[in-house]
Amino acid sequence: MKNLNTLFFALFIILFLDACAGKNSQNLGVVELSQPVFISEFPTDKTAFVNFTNTSNFDSNLTKALSFNLQKAGYKLSDEKAANFVIKGNLNYFRRKIVKDPNPFYGSVGFGFGGYRYSGIGVGMGFPVYFNDDDYDYRTNSYIYDAQVSLLIRIKNNGNTKDYTTNLNYQTGRNLNGTSSITDEFNAQISKIILQILKTE
């Protein structure tokens, strides 16, 4: 009996710690295209112009981030008139949703021990039927971010010009990151998708 109670107690602790740790697993974002973009012909001269505007309330440096990643991929930056790859767009919105997490210590925990000539241990934990605003742990709230970037890629090749447009929809899973931490990840994910469209990744 003693061994069985000890096993139940150990299992309770493991499940409790696993639940607490679960919210620290982070999905830092995926990007989906509103419509696929297939570029069949590419200029041999890899000169690029990048400019993103921003009508969201989120301070983004996407132009600088993508320019840096393009240079790493072998592109040379130029003005819009001279560039063979013109990449423009707008950050339409960037939103953060707060996910209120119930306080893991809300409720009650009790322990019991056997008396004279008897041994045993009991563990109990009570949970409330419902939560209100006072039952949440504001120190461990999670966040979900989503954003949308409208994208234009203009290809100039042998005197011909062709435009490709799509929307890049970004969303994270639940995570504990503030907006400053998400910024770099957002820029990296958007840059990665654009480089994939240009077939440089």
ABEGO torsion letter per residue (X at the ends): XAAAAAAAAAAAAAAAAAAAAAAABBBAEBBBBABBBBBABBBABBBBBBBBBBABABBBAAAAAAAAAAAAAGBBBBBAAABABBBBEBBABBBBBBBBBBBAABEBBBBBBBBBGBBEBBBBBBBBABBBAAABBAAABBBBBBBBBBBBBBBBBGGBBBBBBBBBBBBBBBBABBAAAAAAAAAAAAAAAAAAAAGAX
